[in-house]
Amino acid sequence: MAKKLYVGNLSYNTSDSDLQRMFGAFGTVQSAQVVSDRDTGRSKGFGFVEMGNDQEAQAAINGLNGKEVDGRALTVNEARPREERGGGGRGGRSGGGKRW
């Protein structure tokens, strides 16, 4: 079963193919995607990589977490499901402010 990894603190120059190459050293990369800003197309500095199985994913975490690439120490860990964006948080559409 494939294992999805979060990759943070990426240089803004890092491309999908760069991620593919980096993680390919640890096993089968099923997908590699740098997340970009919807409006500007500029990298947000993080991405996701899907490895072929748990062992390859763990090898990639062990090999790349904290490794310096383009002057930045990567953060690599198991991706967690995105939390539901409820109201009341930053940018939420809760109406904010005081309740009368």
N, C-alpha and C positions, 0 to 999 in steps of 0.2 A: 504494500500500500504506500502511496506517495506521501511525503511529509513536507509540509509547507514551512519555510523559514522566513523570518523577518530579518532584513539587513538594513541597519541604520548607520548614520554618520557617513554616508557616501559623499564623495566629492561630487560637485555639480556637473563634472565632466563625464562621470561614469555612465555608460550606456548599457542597454540590455545585453549586448554581446560581450561586454566586459564582465558582467555578472556571470554569464554563461561560461566564459573561459575560467574565471576564478573558481567557481564551484565545480566545474567539470573535472578538476584534479581530484575530487573526492568521490566521484561516482556519476551516475546518470542524472543529468539535469533535464527535467521534464518541461519546465518553464522558468523563465527569468525575466522579471519586469521591474524597471525603475519607475517609480510613481512620479508623474509630472503634474504640474499645475494645469488645470483645465483651461484657464484663460491665456496664460503666457506660454505654455508648453515647456517651461523650465523645470528641471528636476527639483523635487521637494527634498532630496537628500536621503531618501530611503527607498526600499523596494522589497520584493518578495521573490524567493526562489523555491521551486518545488523539486525536491530530490526524489529519486526512485524508491527509496525505502528508509526505514528508521536508522539502519546502520550507516548509510551514506550521509544522512542528515546529521547524525551525531558526529561523524568524522569531520564534516564541514564546519560544524559549530566549534569542535575542538581545534581545528586547524586555522580558522579564520577569525573567530571572536577575539577582539583586541589587536588583531594584526593591522599594521599601518599600511594603508594604500593611499597614494597621492597625499601624504602628509596627515591623514586622518585615521584614527584608530576605529576600525569597524566594530559595530555591535551586531552580533549574529546570535539569534536564539529562535526557539520554536515559535511560530506565529500563533497568536491567540485570536479567537473569533472577535470581530469588531464589536465593541460594546454599543448597545442601543443608545442613540443620542436622544435622551429625554429632555424635557424643558428645564429651564432654570440654570443650566450650565452656560458657559461662554458660548455666545453665538446661537443659543437656543431661541426658539420663537415662542417663549412662554409669556411674552408681554413684560416680563422682568419687573424690576422696581417694587414699589410698595403695594401691598394689598389693602384695600380700604375696608 
